[in-house]
Amino acid sequence: MSLTRQDLRFFAIVLVSLCINLSQKGGAHPAITYDPDCFTINGRDMAIYSGSVHYFRTPPEELKDILIKAKAAGINTIQTMVPWNFHERRKNQFDFSELEHFLKCCAELGLYVTARPGEYICAEWDNAGYPDWLIAEGIMNSSMRTNERPYLDWVDHWYSHVMPVLAKHLITNGLAALSGSGGFDS
């Protein structure tokens, strides 16, 4: 059986999720386990009640209030996408300050986060999250979401910058899970 690069990326995401599940906080229990009835997070049985908040569509000064209202409505986990074109508007110039602000607000409120770092997010967002400059690099629509080398090299570029930001916030610090790209055939 021969695995494609896309298969390997999928398995890498699964591996990251497993690492999150197997990480320890305080040493006694795995951070996340589950059975048919519920999840157990840091030794405490709980159900995940999740809602989506797109921090990149929300004015930073309004974000905490929205999260407080979500928590008051019974939400304990916030799902969000992480759009590449929002954080790297110019090639090699990353700004994760709004993502960091969002993750900090969630942690302060005791909310878990499920992050979906693209590279493709759809979400009715410009270019489905792809930066405009990617096309200037010769990556055309017909190459996107394929196993073509130049495209995959740029995807690796994105993940090599966004994953360390998210890794600082794994379950031991509040991030519940990572998920792959959104949309069809992901």
VOGU-3710 file (C-alpha; in Angstrom, 3 decimals, decimal comma):
1> msltrqdlrf> 0,000/0,000/0,000  1,391/3,386/-1,008  0,461/6,462/1,015  0,087/9,840/-0,651  1,321/13,052/0,901  -2,311/13,935/1,645  -2,676/10,620/3,504  0,448/11,427/5,510  -0,908/14,891/6,426  -4,154/13,303/7,577
11> faivlvslci> -2,265/10,802/9,723  -0,105/13,610/11,130  -3,254/15,426/12,253  -4,583/12,218/13,800  -1,232/11,711/15,531  -1,337/15,250/16,940  -4,858/14,565/18,222  -3,681/11,327/19,820  -0,775/13,153/21,435  -3,256/15,623/22,845
21> nlsqkggahp> -5,372/12,739/24,124  -2,372/11,029/25,702  -0,810/14,125/27,227  -0,762/14,239/31,004  -1,670/17,029/33,396  -0,598/16,420/36,947  0,550/12,936/35,964  -2,326/10,805/37,296  -4,754/10,641/34,366  -4,486/11,100/30,616
31> aitydpdcft> -5,752/14,589/29,786  -8,593/13,271/27,591  -10,185/9,845/27,441  -13,641/8,812/26,353  -16,105/5,979/26,621  -19,592/5,544/25,112  -21,110/7,791/27,783  -18,804/10,795/28,012  -15,373/12,350/27,768  -13,091/12,423/30,768
41> ingrdmaiys> -10,916/15,535/30,860  -8,234/15,681/33,510  -10,041/13,020/35,531  -13,469/14,688/35,351  -16,373/13,169/33,358  -18,036/15,697/31,098  -19,999/16,164/27,917  -18,621/18,487/25,260  -21,074/21,258/24,395  -19,499/23,136/21,538
51> gsvhyfrtpp> -20,284/26,277/19,604  -18,366/28,085/16,870  -16,812/31,501/17,272  -14,786/32,911/14,403  -12,378/35,217/16,232  -11,156/36,542/12,880  -14,650/37,908/12,163  -15,106/39,368/15,630  -13,758/42,728/16,784  -11,163/41,886/19,488
61> eelkdilika> -12,817/44,239/21,968  -16,107/42,282/21,652  -14,628/38,782/21,772  -14,602/38,217/25,525  -18,233/39,320/25,872  -19,285/36,858/23,145  -17,376/34,054/24,880  -18,957/34,932/28,240  -22,399/34,702/26,629  -21,523/31,363/25,013
71> kaagintiqt> -20,429/29,997/28,385  -23,613/31,317/30,039  -25,596/29,415/27,380  -23,939/26,158/28,490  -21,112/25,977/25,950  -17,861/24,550/27,359  -15,886/24,217/24,120  -15,397/26,748/21,332  -14,677/25,521/17,813  -12,796/27,872/15,518
81> mvpwnfherr> -11,063/27,838/12,193  -7,656/29,432/11,751  -7,493/31,110/8,312  -4,074/31,186/6,680  -4,799/34,394/4,744  -5,736/36,216/7,958  -2,437/35,434/9,670  -0,051/35,640/6,701  -1,415/38,454/4,571  2,050/39,057/3,148
91> knqfdfsele> 4,368/36,193/2,381  6,533/35,273/5,395  4,960/37,958/7,602  2,908/36,211/10,271  0,704/37,853/12,863  -0,970/35,483/15,314  -1,866/38,175/17,870  -5,656/37,821/17,405  -5,439/34,024/17,621  -3,379/34,341/20,808
101> hflkccaelg> -5,912/36,841/22,201  -8,763/34,447/21,417  -6,985/31,464/23,026  -6,113/33,549/26,105  -9,733/34,697/26,516  -10,992/31,117/26,241  -8,453/29,922/28,830  -9,372/32,731/31,236  -13,033/31,726/30,994  -12,323/28,006/31,395
111> lyvtarpgey> -13,462/27,200/27,852  -11,837/24,439/25,806  -11,019/25,081/22,155  -11,166/22,843/19,111  -8,924/24,472/16,501  -9,162/23,858/12,756  -6,001/25,392/11,246  -6,798/24,993/7,557  -5,006/25,213/5,169  -8,382/25,218/3,447
121> icaewdnagy> -11,213/26,443/5,678  -14,044/27,334/3,273  -16,355/29,063/5,831  -17,499/31,546/3,191  -14,147/33,245/3,729  -12,070/34,897/0,973  -10,151/32,307/-1,049  -11,299/29,652/1,450  -8,426/30,821/3,645  -5,670/30,734/1,040
131> pdwliaegim> -3,508/33,882/0,900  -3,686/36,012/-2,260  0,094/35,863/-2,606  -0,065/32,072/-3,045  -1,322/32,533/-6,607  1,574/34,928/-7,264  3,815/31,999/-6,301  2,337/30,021/-9,193  -0,101/27,953/-7,147  -3,233/27,963/-9,256
141> nssmrtnerp> -6,705/26,786/-8,247  -6,164/23,548/-10,156  -3,168/22,786/-7,903  -4,820/23,594/-4,593  -5,890/20,690/-2,405  -3,815/18,256/-4,459  -0,635/16,280/-3,908  1,407/18,560/-6,170  4,799/19,385/-4,668  4,775/23,221/-4,800
151> yldwvdhwys> 1,341/23,364/-3,169  2,297/20,892/-0,438  5,506/22,809/0,252  3,451/25,937/0,953  1,027/23,962/3,126  4,018/22,693/5,123  5,142/26,331/5,390  1,750/27,285/6,912  1,658/24,376/9,355  5,253/24,978/10,449
161> hvmpvlakhl> 4,181/28,424/11,680  0,646/27,862/13,013  1,173/24,546/14,804  3,738/25,898/17,314  1,267/28,649/18,247  -1,473/26,082/18,850  0,889/23,635/20,570  1,397/26,135/23,402  -2,309/25,757/24,154  -2,784/21,975/24,084
171> itnglaalsg> -5,130/20,281/26,553  -2,696/20,818/29,407  -3,378/24,522/28,821  -6,931/24,472/27,420  -6,962/23,451/23,741  -9,161/20,364/23,477  -8,286/19,139/19,977  -7,042/19,927/16,509  -8,993/19,137/13,362  -7,976/19,125/9,711
181> sggfds> -9,249/21,339/6,937  -12,956/21,984/6,509  -15,267/21,566/3,589  -15,783/18,807/1,053  -13,269/15,997/0,562  -11,120/17,189/3,477
//
